[in-house]
C-alpha cells in the first residue's frame, strides 16, 4: 500500500512537471494534430513531428523521471 502511494505520488509529480514545462501532457495539444485520426497521423508524418517536437517531449519526460529516482 505504501509503495503504491509513493508510485502514484511520483507519477503525479512527473506529469505536473511535464505540464509545467510543456503546457500539456496531451499529444493532441502538444503537437497540434489528432493522432487518433488517419488525417492527423498523415499531417504529423508530413510535418515530421515525431522527429522534431516529440524528441523534446521524450527528453523532458526522461529528465523529470530521472530526477524523481532516489
N, C-alpha and C positions, 0 to 999 in steps of 0.2 A: 504493500500500500504506500509506504513512504517513498519507495523508489519510483513508483508510478507518478506520484505527486511531483517529485523532482524532475521527472521527464517532461511532464506537462508544463511545468514552470519554465524549463529551458526552451521548450518548443515555442511557448508564448513569447519569451524574450527574443528568440530568433526572428519570429515574424514581426514583432514590434520594431526591432532594429532595422530589418529589411525594409519595412514600410517607411520608416523614418528616412532611410537613405534614398528610396526609390519612388515614394509616393503611393505605392500599392503593392500587393502581393498577388494580384490577379493578372495573368498573362494578357488577357484582352486589354486591360488598362495599360499595362507596361508596353505592349507592342503596338497598340492602336489597331489591331486586327483581331478577328474572332477565329481562332484556330480550330474551333469545333465545326466550322463550315468548309466545304471544298473551296469556296471563293476566298475565304480568309487564309487558308493554307497556301493557295496559289499566290495570293498577294504577298504573304510572308516569304515565300520562296523567291519571288521576283525581287523583293526588296532586300533579300539576304539577311533577314532579321536575326536568324539563329547565329549567323557569323558576325553580326555587328552588335546589336543590343543585348542578345542573350548572354554573350561572353561576360559582360559586366555583371549581369544579374547572378550568374553562377559564381563568379569570383566573390561578389559580395556575400552570398549565402555561405560559401566556404569560409571566408574570413570571420564572419559572425559566429558560425558554428565552432570554429577552432578556438575562438576567444571564450566560448562557454565551457570548453572542456578543461577540467581542473588539472 
